Amino acid sequence: MFIVDVALKNNPAPVSVQRKSEDDAKALYQQIVGAIQSGNPATVELSCEQQAGKTVCVLVSEIAAVQMAEKSGSATSSGRPPGFFALAE
């Protein structure tokens, strides 16, 4: 399972969606990066493959960052998950 996190301006928690395959996650990542670079389309609709029915629409102008990571069951020795948005749970 792969996670795509989208950090929004002035929002401390990222919007996260999951993809079952690495190719699908990379395609979504590239779609979001392309939208950020071009400013077109104005919104990006994201849906999660893990939780059916989880869908969110995000204004591209409000995206601060995007990251893709493989979901692993283990956390680091600090007890925090890996990644840029390693928030304590």
N, C-alpha and C positions, 0 to 999 in steps of 0.2 A: 504494500500500500504506500502511496506517495501523497505528500501533503503540499499544497500550494497555499502559502500565506501571503495575504495582501495587507500591507500596513497603510492605514489612512491617516492623513494629516489631522492633527489635534484629536487623535483617538489612541488611547494607550494599548488597546487590544487589537490584534490583527484579525482579519476575516480569513478563515481557513476552510478550504474544501479539499476533499480527498479524491484521488484517482487510483484505480486498480493497477494500471500498467504505467511503466516509466514513460513510454511513448506518449500516452494520453496526457500525463502530467507535463512533459516537455512541451507538447503542443499548446496546452493552456497557458503555460508560462510564456511562451513565445507570443501568443495572442495578446496577453496583457502587456508585455514589453512593447510590442508593435503599436498597441493603442496608446501607450504612454508617449512613445516617440512621435507619433503622428497627430495625436489629439483627436483621432477619428477612429472609431465612433466615439460619441460623447459619453456613452455608458457601456459597461461590460456586465453581462448577466452571468453569474456563476452558480453552478449547481454541484451538489456533493454526491458522489457515487456511493459513499458509505451510508449516508442517511437520506433515504428517499424522501423527496419533498422539500429538502433544504435548498432553497434558492435565494439569491440576493443579487440586487442590481446596484452597481457602484459607479459613481461619477468618475471618469478617468482623470479629470483635473484634481481630484482629491486623493489620488493614489500617491503615496510617498515612496513605497518600495514594494518589491515582490520577491519572494524566495520559494524555491522548491527543495524539498528534502524527503528522503526515504523515511517512512515511519518505522521506528524500531521500538521494541518492547522495553528496552533498557534505557535507563537514564545515566547521566554521568555521575561521578563520585560525589558531586555537590548536591545530587538529588534533583537536578534540573534537567529538562530535556535539551538535546543539542539544537543549535540554530541561533539565528540572530535575535529571535524573540524568545529567549529562554527565561520565561517567567515562572516563578515558583508557583506550584499548584497547591 
